[in-house]
Amino acid sequence: MNVLDFGLGSLEAQLWQILFLSIRCGAALMAAPMVGGMAVPAPVRILLSIVLGFFIATWVPLAPAPEMLSFAAVLAVLHEVLVGTALGFVLQLAFSIPLIAAEQISGTMGLAIATSIDPSSGAQSGALGTFFGLVLSLLFYAIGAHLLWFELLIESYRLLPAGEFGFGAWQAQNVAAFMGYGFATAAAIALPVVLVLLLVQVLTGLLARSAPALNLFALGLPAGALAGVVALIIAIPVMVQQFEGVIEAALDYSTGLIAPETPQ
């Protein structure tokens, strides 16, 4: 345990150490979806990062911070911002995977025009994407993944000490690899419903060719929406398992970002 001495002589150095340690936490919290959205004001996130920096300075054995206003301090701050942003960005990508799958399903169902306000970003998004995002958020907190992510954030100060440059090129490749995993997982989540909707569209097209007097738009859109809802109800247990796999993969890739050894 590190005992902080708040004497007048070392007060400036200790305040600089706490501020320096809070940079990585602040960058991670700004990029993470759980506290980085519009629902959490920026002053609250800044205060939370400073509080985390204080506890890290107290409990984690660390090397002294570089001298304030030096060139080494500027490089160290950029390194801290890079590490924290990478940890939060991986989590942001994980929360975007269900939104991509929902856009694929909504476009096939004809529900792309059904939009709502996303509470995390404040922008308009599909109603189905908002539903998937809420399910993933509830699952994220239900399995305690937020606690594991904060543990990874604090553990990063042990594996990648503040002020030491340990973020290599393969960590950036790890983020790119998770992006590829995200696109593949989004396609896998949407695949069962999209296949059902494709069969409905084929059947609707055959019916329209055999009976040209039928109104294709009046028949196809309700049939596609009804088949999509039924397919979603049937596939939602499998989707929840896939959402859980996305969260586990995000935590694994986040662990790889701070691991000292090269990934396999």
C-alpha positions in Angstrom: 0.0 0.0 0.0 1.3 3.4 -1.0 0.8 6.1 1.7 0.3 9.5 0.1 2.0 12.3 2.0 0.0 15.5 1.5 2.7 17.8 2.8 3.1 21.2 1.2 6.5 20.3 -0.3 5.2 17.2 -2.2 1.6 18.3 -2.8 2.2 19.5 -6.3 4.1 16.3 -7.3 1.4 14.0 -5.8 -1.4 16.0 -7.5 0.4 15.6 -10.8 0.8 11.9 -10.2 -3.0 11.5 -9.5 -3.8 13.6 -12.6 -1.4 11.6 -14.7 -2.8 8.3 -13.5 -6.4 9.5 -14.2 -5.7 10.1 -17.9 -5.9 6.5 -18.9 -9.1 6.0 -16.8 -10.6 9.1 -18.3 -9.9 8.0 -21.9 -11.3 4.6 -21.2 -14.4 6.0 -19.6 -14.9 8.4 -22.5 -14.7 5.6 -25.1 -16.7 3.0 -23.1 -20.4 2.8 -23.9 -21.6 2.2 -20.4 -20.5 5.6 -19.1 -19.3 7.3 -22.3 -22.7 8.1 -23.7 -24.8 11.2 -23.3 -26.6 9.8 -20.3 -23.5 10.4 -18.1 -22.4 14.1 -18.1 -18.7 14.8 -18.9 -18.0 16.3 -15.4 -19.2 13.1 -13.8 -16.8 11.1 -16.0 -13.9 13.4 -15.2 -14.6 13.2 -11.5 -14.8 9.4 -11.7 -11.5 9.2 -13.5 -9.8 11.4 -10.9 -11.2 9.2 -8.1 -9.9 6.1 -9.9 -6.6 7.8 -10.3 -6.4 8.5 -6.6 -7.1 4.9 -5.6 -4.7 3.6 -8.2 -2.0 5.9 -6.8 -2.8 4.7 -3.3 -3.0 0.9 -3.9 -1.0 0.0 -7.0 2.8 0.1 -6.8 3.9 2.4 -9.6 7.0 4.1 -10.9 7.2 7.9 -10.4 5.4 10.0 -13.0 7.6 11.8 -15.5 8.4 15.4 -14.8 5.6 17.8 -15.5 5.8 19.8 -18.7 8.6 17.7 -20.0 8.8 16.1 -23.5 8.7 12.7 -21.8 5.5 13.7 -20.0 3.9 14.6 -23.3 4.7 11.3 -24.8 3.6 9.5 -21.7 0.2 11.3 -21.8 -0.3 10.3 -25.4 0.5 6.7 -24.5 -2.0 6.8 -21.7 -4.7 8.2 -23.9 -4.0 5.5 -26.5 -4.2 2.6 -24.0 -7.4 3.9 -22.4 -9.1 4.6 -25.7 -8.2 1.2 -27.0 -9.7 -0.5 -23.9 -12.9 1.5 -24.2 -13.1 1.2 -28.0 -13.1 -2.6 -27.9 -16.1 -2.4 -25.6 -17.7 0.2 -27.9 -17.3 -2.2 -30.9 -18.9 -5.0 -28.9 -22.0 -2.9 -28.3 -22.1 -2.1 -32.0 -22.3 -5.7 -33.1 -26.0 -6.2 -32.2 -26.8 -2.9 -34.0 -25.3 -4.1 -37.2 -27.3 -7.3 -36.9 -30.4 -5.4 -36.2 -29.9 -3.2 -39.3 -29.6 -6.3 -41.5 -32.8 -7.8 -40.1 -34.7 -4.5 -40.2 -33.8 -3.8 -43.8 -35.1 -7.3 -44.8 -38.3 -7.0 -42.7 -39.1 -3.6 -44.0 -38.7 -2.0 -40.5 -35.9 0.3 -41.5 -38.3 3.3 -41.2 -39.1 2.4 -37.6 -36.6 4.5 -35.7 -36.2 5.7 -32.2 -33.8 7.8 -30.2 -30.8 5.9 -28.9 -30.4 6.9 -25.2 -26.6 6.4 -25.3 -25.8 8.5 -28.3 -28.8 10.7 -28.7 -29.0 9.9 -32.4 -31.8 8.1 -34.2 -31.4 4.4 -34.6 -33.6 1.5 -35.6 -36.2 0.3 -33.1 -34.9 -3.2 -33.4 -31.3 -2.0 -32.9 -32.4 -0.1 -29.7 -34.0 -3.3 -28.4 -30.9 -5.4 -29.1 -28.8 -2.7 -27.5 -30.9 -2.8 -24.3 -30.8 -6.6 -24.2 -27.0 -6.5 -24.5 -26.7 -3.8 -21.8 -28.9 -5.7 -19.4 -26.9 -8.9 -20.1 -23.6 -7.0 -19.7 -24.5 -5.8 -16.2 -26.3 -9.1 -15.2 -23.2 -11.3 -15.7 -20.9 -8.7 -14.0 -18.9 -7.9 -17.1 -18.7 -4.2 -16.0 -16.8 -5.3 -12.9 -14.4 -7.4 -14.9 -13.8 -4.5 -17.3 -13.0 -2.2 -14.4 -10.7 -4.9 -13.0 -8.9 -5.0 -16.4 -8.6 -1.3 -16.4 -6.9 -1.3 -13.0 -4.8 -4.4 -13.9 -3.5 -2.5 -17.0 -1.5 -0.3 -14.7 0.4 -3.4 -13.4 1.0 -4.9 -16.9 1.5 -1.6 -18.8 2.8 0.8 -16.1 1.9 4.4 -16.6 4.9 6.3 -18.1 6.4 3.2 -19.7 5.8 2.6 -23.4 4.5 -1.0 -23.7 1.7 -0.6 -26.2 3.0 -2.3 -29.3 1.8 -2.7 -32.9 0.2 -6.1 -32.2 -2.2 -4.5 -29.8 -3.5 -2.3 -32.6 -3.8 -5.5 -34.7 -5.8 -7.0 -31.9 -8.3 -4.2 -32.2 -8.5 -4.7 -35.9 -9.0 -8.4 -35.4 -11.9 -7.8 -33.1 -13.5 -5.6 -35.7 -13.4 -8.5 -38.1 -14.8 -10.8 -35.5 -17.6 -8.2 -34.9 -18.7 -8.2 -38.6 -18.7 -12.0 -38.7 -20.7 -12.3 -35.4 -23.2 -9.7 -36.6 -23.8 -11.7 -39.7 -24.2 -14.9 -37.6 -26.7 -13.2 -35.3 -28.9 -12.0 -38.2 -28.5 -15.1 -40.4 -31.5 -17.2 -39.1 -34.0 -14.4 -39.3 -32.6 -13.2 -42.7 -32.9 -16.7 -44.1 -36.6 -17.0 -43.0 -37.3 -13.6 -44.5 -35.6 -14.6 -47.7 -37.8 -17.7 -48.0 -40.9 -15.5 -47.4 -39.8 -13.1 -50.1 -39.2 -16.0 -52.5 -42.7 -17.4 -51.7 -44.3 -14.0 -52.1 -42.5 -13.6 -55.5 -43.8 -17.0 -56.7 -47.3 -16.1 -55.5 -47.2 -12.8 -57.3 -46.1 -14.5 -60.6 -48.8 -17.1 -60.3 -51.5 -14.6 -59.4 -50.6 -11.2 -61.0 -53.8 -9.6 -59.8 -52.6 -9.7 -56.2 -51.1 -6.6 -54.7 -47.5 -7.5 -54.0 -46.8 -4.6 -51.6 -50.0 -5.2 -49.7 -49.2 -8.9 -49.3 -45.4 -8.9 -49.0 -44.8 -6.3 -46.4 -47.2 -7.7 -43.7 -46.0 -11.3 -44.5 -42.4 -10.3 -44.1 -43.0 -8.4 -40.9 -45.0 -11.2 -39.4 -42.5 -13.9 -40.4 -39.7 -11.7 -39.0 -41.4 -11.3 -35.6 -42.0 -15.0 -35.4 -38.4 -15.8 -36.3 -37.1 -13.3 -33.8 -39.3 -14.9 -31.0 -37.9 -18.3 -31.9 -34.3 -17.2 -32.3 -34.0 -14.9 -29.3 -32.7 -17.5 -26.9 -29.8 -18.3 -29.4 -29.2 -14.6 -29.9 -28.9 -14.1 -26.1 -26.2 -16.8 -26.1 -24.5 -15.0 -29.0 -24.6 -11.7 -27.1 -23.0 -13.4 -24.1 -20.3 -14.7 -26.4 -19.7 -11.2 -27.8 -19.2 -9.8 -24.2 -16.8 -12.6 -23.4 -14.9 -12.1 -26.6 -14.7 -8.3 -25.9 -13.2 -9.0 -22.4 -10.7 -11.5 -23.9 -9.6 -9.1 -26.6 -9.3 -6.3 -23.9 -7.1 -8.7 -21.9 -5.0 -9.2 -25.0 -4.5 -5.4 -25.2 -2.7 -5.3 -21.9 -1.0 -8.7 -22.0 2.8 -8.5 -22.0 3.3 -11.4 -24.3 2.4 -11.6 -28.0 -1.0 -13.2 -28.7 -1.2 -16.5 -30.6 
